[in-house]
Amino acid sequence: MDRLDNTIRPYAWGSPTAIPHLLGTEPTGEPQAEMWMGAHPGAPSRTGRGTLVEVIDADPEKELGPAAVARFGPRLPFLLKILAAGAPLSLQVHPDLEQAKEGYADEERRGIPVDAPHRNYKDANHKPELICALTEFDGLCGFRDPLAAAGLLDDLGIDSLKPYVDLLHAHPEDAALREVLTAILTADPEEMSRTVAEAATACTRLGGAYAPYADIAHHYPGDPGVIAAMLLNHVRLQPGEALYLGAGVPHAYLNGLGVEIMANSDNVLRCGLTPKHVDVPELLRIVRFRPSDPGVLRPEASPDGEELYETPIDEFRLSRYVLPEAGSAHDLTRATPQILLCTAGTVRVGEHDLTPGRSVFVPAGETAEVSGKGTLFRATVIA
């Protein structure tokens, strides 16, 4: 069992205080956006035996277990994070597995460097993800009903938005959503900038349901993603609630602290709220244009105290244990690899005492006795 030393990524949208507060450290004044736990080559966790990449590469079957290696290959198939959004992240969507393989192969054939700013596919894997709130957590997830989106835009009273309102009343719904998103992302930049400025003023004046979009416009003035964001459901998670983001579902995290887990991939198609590359034709190929409920997840408890967040994929499995008193104990031994993360209290895992933000890697089959008083998240795979 290895205690993990994890990298914190200083992305501009990160909160300067949320992760330091969790860890009990002094803020640096710089944004601290994500703490990565896993074997992603971009920032692998460090152990006393080397990086987690090196540990797994030295003996994949011992560290991951034969079943996981047979199913996913000799790599850890998930990445666990603590995510702290102090400002909205980019509006984005992820490909499914077939689309990722096709897109990656195509860009490889065309000789586009993996680190090129206009590259869409950094690998051949899909990127389903799950975010579980540790604090109140705001996000956007999936398309609203087109008529509801039309009403939201219409009540702003902005003439330049009337064509979008009319389009959203058309049928079928998927064609209406496609036409409107295409029109927003291909509009004349100067005209769109003026429309966004008007919308920002109106959202600030109206408040209520419009307040999230006023805040988005504050951070991304003139960005067409501000209008695109109004096509999506706004959701506010309470601590312990979660969202699952599957392929093709447009989404953005706006504010809050959470535990995030995803398939080990960097594939992101951006729709807006970013200075980075937006590939509109490829984006429109990936997005699934159908209205949907955000589908807030609440954990399902089992008799042994495990609270599981059910998802339809196997690369990751996230659950938590809320240990109510110092004498409580659980055996978490499992035939697949695990990362155990404490988010509250003090939890003892084997010989390691974990306080908030601290984590361990447990190789497949290694005994994992857990005790203490606090909250422990468990990340593993289904193999």
C-alpha positions as CSV (number, residue, x, y, z in Angstrom):
1,M,0.0,0.0,0.0
2,D,1.5,3.4,-1.0
3,R,0.8,6.8,0.4
4,L,0.3,9.2,-2.5
5,D,2.0,12.5,-3.1
6,N,-0.2,14.3,-5.6
7,T,0.2,17.2,-8.0
8,I,-2.1,20.3,-7.8
9,R,-2.8,21.9,-11.2
10,P,-2.9,25.7,-11.2
11,Y,-5.5,26.3,-13.9
12,A,-6.8,29.8,-14.1
13,W,-10.4,28.9,-13.2
14,G,-9.3,27.2,-9.9
15,S,-10.2,28.5,-6.5
16,P,-7.2,29.9,-4.5
17,T,-8.6,28.7,-1.2
18,A,-10.8,25.6,-1.5
19,I,-8.1,22.9,-1.8
20,P,-5.8,24.6,0.7
21,H,-8.7,24.7,3.2
22,L,-9.4,21.0,2.6
23,L,-5.7,20.1,3.1
24,G,-5.2,22.5,6.1
25,T,-2.5,24.4,4.3
26,E,-1.9,28.1,3.7
27,P,-3.2,29.5,0.4
28,T,-0.5,30.7,-2.0
29,G,-2.7,33.3,-3.6
30,E,-2.5,31.3,-6.9
31,P,-5.5,29.3,-8.2
32,Q,-5.4,25.6,-7.2
33,A,-7.8,23.9,-9.6
34,E,-7.3,20.1,-9.5
35,M,-5.4,17.6,-7.5
36,W,-4.7,14.5,-9.5
37,M,-4.5,11.0,-8.0
38,G,-3.5,8.2,-10.3
39,A,-1.1,7.2,-13.1
40,H,-1.9,9.8,-15.8
41,P,1.5,10.5,-17.5
42,G,0.8,14.3,-17.3
43,A,1.0,14.3,-13.5
44,P,1.3,10.9,-12.0
45,S,1.1,10.5,-8.2
46,R,4.4,9.9,-6.5
47,T,5.1,7.0,-4.0
48,G,8.0,5.8,-2.0
49,R,8.6,3.3,-4.9
50,G,8.6,6.0,-7.7
51,T,5.7,7.5,-9.6
52,L,2.6,5.4,-9.8
53,V,3.3,5.0,-13.6
54,E,6.6,3.4,-12.7
55,V,5.2,1.2,-10.0
56,I,2.5,-0.2,-12.3
57,D,4.8,-0.6,-15.3
58,A,7.2,-2.7,-13.1
59,D,4.6,-5.4,-12.5
60,P,1.1,-4.6,-13.9
61,E,-0.5,-7.9,-12.9
62,K,0.7,-7.6,-9.3
63,E,-0.5,-3.9,-8.9
64,L,-3.7,-4.0,-11.0
65,G,-4.7,-7.7,-10.8
66,P,-5.0,-10.2,-13.7
67,A,-8.7,-9.4,-14.3
68,A,-8.1,-5.6,-14.7
69,V,-5.1,-6.1,-16.9
70,A,-7.1,-8.5,-19.1
71,R,-10.0,-6.0,-19.4
72,F,-8.2,-2.7,-19.6
73,G,-4.6,-3.4,-20.4
74,P,-1.5,-2.8,-18.2
75,R,-2.5,0.7,-17.0
76,L,-4.8,2.2,-14.4
77,P,-7.9,3.0,-16.3
78,F,-9.2,5.9,-14.2
79,L,-8.0,9.2,-12.9
80,L,-9.3,10.5,-9.5
81,K,-9.3,14.2,-8.8
82,I,-10.3,16.8,-6.2
83,L,-11.7,19.7,-8.3
84,A,-12.1,23.2,-7.0
85,A,-13.9,25.6,-9.4
86,G,-13.6,29.2,-8.5
87,A,-14.8,30.3,-12.0
88,P,-16.6,28.5,-14.8
89,L,-14.7,25.9,-16.7
90,S,-15.1,25.7,-20.5
91,L,-18.3,24.4,-22.0
92,Q,-17.4,21.0,-23.4
93,V,-18.3,17.6,-24.5
94,H,-16.5,14.2,-24.7
95,P,-16.5,11.6,-27.5
96,D,-17.6,8.0,-27.1
97,L,-15.0,5.2,-27.5
98,E,-15.6,4.7,-31.2
99,Q,-15.4,8.4,-32.0
100,A,-12.3,8.8,-29.9
101,K,-10.5,6.0,-31.8
102,E,-11.6,7.4,-35.2
103,G,-10.6,11.0,-34.3
104,Y,-7.3,10.0,-32.8
105,A,-6.4,7.8,-35.8
106,D,-7.4,10.6,-38.2
107,E,-5.3,13.2,-36.5
108,E,-2.3,10.8,-36.3
109,R,-2.6,10.2,-40.1
110,R,-2.7,13.9,-40.7
111,G,0.5,14.3,-38.6
112,I,-1.0,16.8,-36.2
113,P,1.3,17.0,-33.1
114,V,-0.3,15.7,-29.9
115,D,0.5,19.0,-28.2
116,A,-0.8,21.2,-31.1
117,P,-3.4,23.7,-29.8
118,H,-5.8,22.7,-32.5
119,R,-5.5,19.0,-31.8
120,N,-8.8,17.5,-30.5
121,Y,-7.8,13.9,-29.7
122,K,-4.9,13.4,-27.4
123,D,-5.5,9.7,-27.1
124,A,-7.9,6.9,-28.4
125,N,-10.0,6.6,-25.3
126,H,-13.4,8.0,-24.2
127,K,-13.8,10.2,-21.2
128,P,-16.9,9.5,-19.2
129,E,-16.8,11.2,-15.8
130,L,-18.5,11.6,-12.5
131,I,-18.4,14.6,-10.2
132,C,-19.5,14.3,-6.5
133,A,-20.0,17.5,-4.5
134,L,-18.1,18.1,-1.3
135,T,-19.7,21.6,-1.0
136,E,-22.6,23.1,-2.9
137,F,-21.6,22.7,-6.5
138,D,-23.0,24.5,-9.5
139,G,-22.9,23.1,-13.0
140,L,-24.5,22.9,-16.4
141,C,-25.5,19.5,-17.7
142,G,-27.4,18.5,-20.9
143,F,-29.8,20.4,-23.0
144,R,-32.9,22.0,-21.6
145,D,-36.3,21.3,-23.3
146,P,-36.1,23.6,-26.4
147,L,-39.2,25.5,-25.4
148,A,-37.8,26.2,-21.9
149,A,-34.6,27.4,-23.5
150,A,-36.6,29.6,-25.9
151,G,-38.5,31.1,-22.9
152,L,-35.3,31.9,-21.1
153,L,-33.8,33.6,-24.1
154,D,-37.0,35.4,-25.0
155,D,-37.4,37.0,-21.5
156,L,-34.1,38.8,-21.9
157,G,-35.9,41.1,-24.4
158,I,-32.9,41.2,-26.9
159,D,-33.8,41.5,-30.6
160,S,-30.7,39.7,-31.8
161,L,-31.8,36.6,-29.9
162,K,-35.3,36.4,-31.5
163,P,-34.1,34.2,-34.4
164,Y,-32.8,31.7,-31.9
165,V,-36.1,31.8,-30.0
166,D,-38.0,31.1,-33.3
167,L,-35.7,28.2,-34.2
168,L,-36.2,26.6,-30.8
169,H,-39.9,26.4,-31.4
170,A,-39.3,24.2,-34.5
171,H,-39.5,20.5,-34.8
172,P,-38.0,18.0,-34.4
173,E,-36.2,19.0,-31.1
174,D,-32.8,17.6,-32.0
175,A,-32.7,19.6,-35.3
176,A,-33.8,22.7,-33.5
177,L,-31.1,22.4,-30.9
178,R,-28.5,21.6,-33.6
179,E,-29.5,24.7,-35.7
180,V,-29.4,27.1,-32.7
181,L,-26.0,25.9,-31.4
182,T,-24.5,26.0,-34.9
183,A,-25.9,29.6,-35.4
184,I,-24.5,30.7,-32.0
185,L,-21.0,29.3,-32.7
186,T,-20.8,30.5,-36.3
187,A,-22.2,34.0,-35.7
188,D,-20.2,37.1,-36.6
189,P,-17.9,37.6,-33.6
190,E,-18.5,41.4,-33.3
191,E,-22.3,41.0,-33.4
192,M,-22.2,38.1,-31.0
193,S,-20.0,40.1,-28.6
194,R,-22.6,42.9,-28.5
195,T,-25.4,40.3,-28.0
196,V,-23.5,38.8,-25.1
197,A,-22.9,42.2,-23.5
198,E,-26.7,42.9,-23.7
199,A,-27.5,39.5,-22.3
200,A,-25.1,40.0,-19.4
201,T,-26.8,43.3,-18.5
202,A,-30.2,41.7,-18.7
203,C,-29.2,38.6,-16.7
204,T,-27.7,40.8,-13.9
205,R,-31.0,42.9,-13.8
206,L,-33.3,39.8,-13.8
207,G,-31.3,37.7,-11.2
208,G,-32.8,34.5,-10.0
209,A,-32.6,31.8,-12.7
210,Y,-30.4,34.2,-14.7
211,A,-27.8,34.8,-12.0
212,P,-25.5,31.9,-13.1
213,Y,-25.4,33.3,-16.6
214,A,-24.6,36.8,-15.4
215,D,-21.6,35.3,-13.5
216,I,-20.5,33.3,-16.6
217,A,-20.6,36.5,-18.7
218,H,-18.6,38.3,-16.1
219,H,-15.8,35.8,-16.5
220,Y,-16.1,35.4,-20.3
221,P,-17.3,38.8,-21.7
222,G,-18.3,38.5,-25.3
223,D,-17.9,34.7,-25.5
224,P,-20.7,33.0,-27.6
225,G,-20.5,30.2,-25.0
226,V,-22.5,32.5,-22.7
227,I,-25.6,32.2,-25.0
228,A,-24.9,28.5,-25.6
229,A,-24.8,27.9,-21.9
230,M,-28.4,29.1,-21.7
231,L,-29.5,26.1,-23.8
232,L,-28.3,23.8,-20.9
233,N,-29.8,22.7,-17.6
234,H,-28.4,24.5,-14.6
235,V,-28.0,22.2,-11.6
236,R,-26.9,22.8,-8.0
237,L,-25.6,19.8,-6.2
238,Q,-25.7,19.5,-2.4
239,P,-22.8,17.7,-0.6
240,G,-22.9,14.0,-1.4
241,E,-24.9,14.4,-4.6
242,A,-23.2,13.7,-8.0
243,L,-23.5,14.0,-11.8
244,Y,-22.5,11.5,-14.4
245,L,-21.4,13.0,-17.7
246,G,-21.5,10.5,-20.5
247,A,-20.4,10.8,-24.1
248,G,-21.9,13.7,-26.2
249,V,-23.5,15.5,-23.2
250,P,-22.5,19.2,-23.2
251,H,-21.6,20.4,-19.7
252,A,-19.6,22.9,-17.6
253,Y,-18.7,23.1,-14.0
254,L,-19.3,26.6,-12.6
255,N,-18.4,26.7,-8.9
256,G,-17.6,24.5,-5.9
257,L,-15.5,21.7,-4.6
258,G,-15.9,18.1,-5.5
259,V,-14.4,14.6,-6.0
260,E,-14.1,13.8,-9.7
261,I,-13.4,10.5,-11.4
262,M,-13.0,9.8,-15.1
263,A,-11.6,7.4,-17.6
264,N,-7.9,8.1,-18.2
265,S,-8.3,10.4,-21.2
266,D,-7.7,14.0,-22.2
267,N,-10.2,14.2,-25.1
268,V,-12.3,17.4,-24.9
269,L,-14.3,19.2,-27.6
270,R,-15.0,22.7,-26.5
271,C,-18.2,24.7,-27.2
272,G,-17.1,28.0,-25.6
273,L,-16.2,29.8,-22.4
274,T,-12.5,29.4,-23.4
275,P,-9.7,31.1,-25.3
276,K,-8.8,27.6,-26.6
277,H,-9.5,26.1,-30.0
278,V,-13.2,25.4,-30.8
279,D,-13.6,23.0,-33.7
280,V,-17.2,23.6,-34.6
281,P,-17.7,20.9,-37.3
282,E,-16.1,18.2,-35.1
283,L,-18.0,19.4,-32.1
284,L,-21.3,19.1,-34.0
285,R,-20.4,15.6,-34.9
286,I,-19.9,14.6,-31.2
287,V,-22.7,16.4,-29.4
288,R,-25.9,14.5,-28.8
289,F,-28.7,16.9,-29.5
290,R,-31.4,15.7,-27.2
291,P,-33.0,17.4,-24.2
292,S,-32.4,15.5,-20.9
293,D,-32.8,15.8,-17.2
294,P,-29.4,16.3,-15.5
295,G,-30.0,13.1,-13.5
296,V,-28.6,14.0,-10.1
297,L,-27.2,10.8,-8.4
298,R,-27.4,10.0,-4.8
299,P,-25.4,7.1,-3.4
300,E,-27.0,3.7,-2.8
301,A,-26.1,2.2,0.6
302,S,-25.2,-1.4,1.1
303,P,-25.4,-3.4,4.4
304,D,-21.6,-3.1,4.9
305,G,-21.7,0.7,4.8
306,E,-20.5,1.3,1.3
307,E,-22.4,4.0,-0.5
308,L,-22.1,3.5,-4.3
309,Y,-22.6,6.0,-7.1
310,E,-24.0,3.8,-9.9
311,T,-22.7,4.5,-13.5
312,P,-23.1,2.6,-16.7
313,I,-19.3,2.1,-17.4
314,D,-16.6,-0.2,-16.0
315,E,-13.4,1.9,-16.1
316,F,-14.2,3.4,-12.7
317,R,-16.4,2.7,-9.7
318,L,-16.8,5.4,-7.1
319,S,-18.2,4.9,-3.6
320,R,-17.8,6.3,-0.1
321,Y,-17.8,5.3,3.5
322,V,-19.0,7.6,6.2
323,L,-17.4,6.3,9.4
324,P,-19.5,7.7,12.3
325,E,-17.1,6.8,15.2
326,A,-13.5,6.0,15.9
327,G,-14.3,2.3,16.6
328,S,-16.0,1.7,13.3
329,A,-14.0,-0.6,10.9
330,H,-14.4,-2.1,7.4
331,D,-12.4,-4.5,5.3
332,L,-12.0,-3.0,1.8
333,T,-9.8,-5.7,0.4
334,R,-10.6,-6.1,-3.3
335,A,-9.2,-8.0,-6.3
336,T,-8.8,-4.8,-8.3
337,P,-6.6,-1.7,-7.7
338,Q,-8.0,1.0,-5.5
339,I,-7.3,4.6,-4.5
340,L,-8.7,5.6,-1.1
341,L,-9.2,9.3,-0.4
342,C,-10.1,10.9,2.9
343,T,-12.3,14.1,2.6
344,A,-13.3,14.5,6.3
345,G,-12.1,13.5,9.8
346,T,-9.2,11.0,10.2
347,V,-9.3,7.6,8.7
348,R,-6.7,4.9,9.2
349,V,-6.0,2.6,6.2
350,G,-3.5,-0.1,7.1
351,E,-0.6,1.7,8.6
352,H,-1.5,5.1,7.1
353,D,-3.5,7.8,8.9
354,L,-5.4,9.9,6.3
355,T,-6.6,13.4,6.9
356,P,-8.7,15.4,4.4
357,G,-7.1,15.4,1.0
358,R,-4.7,12.6,1.7
359,S,-4.9,9.3,-0.3
360,V,-3.3,5.9,-0.7
361,F,-3.0,3.4,-3.6
362,V,-3.9,-0.1,-2.7
363,P,-2.7,-2.8,-5.1
364,A,-5.1,-5.5,-6.2
365,G,-5.7,-8.1,-3.5
366,E,-3.8,-6.3,-0.8
367,T,-5.5,-6.2,2.6
368,A,-7.2,-2.8,3.2
369,E,-8.5,-2.5,6.8
370,V,-10.2,0.8,7.3
371,S,-11.1,2.4,10.7
372,G,-11.6,5.8,12.2
373,K,-14.1,8.7,12.1
374,G,-14.5,10.5,8.8
375,T,-15.4,10.2,5.2
376,L,-13.4,8.0,2.8
377,F,-13.9,7.8,-1.0
378,R,-13.0,4.6,-2.8
379,A,-12.1,4.5,-6.5
380,T,-11.7,1.2,-8.3
381,V,-12.7,-0.6,-11.5
382,I,-15.2,-3.3,-12.5
383,A,-13.3,-6.2,-14.0
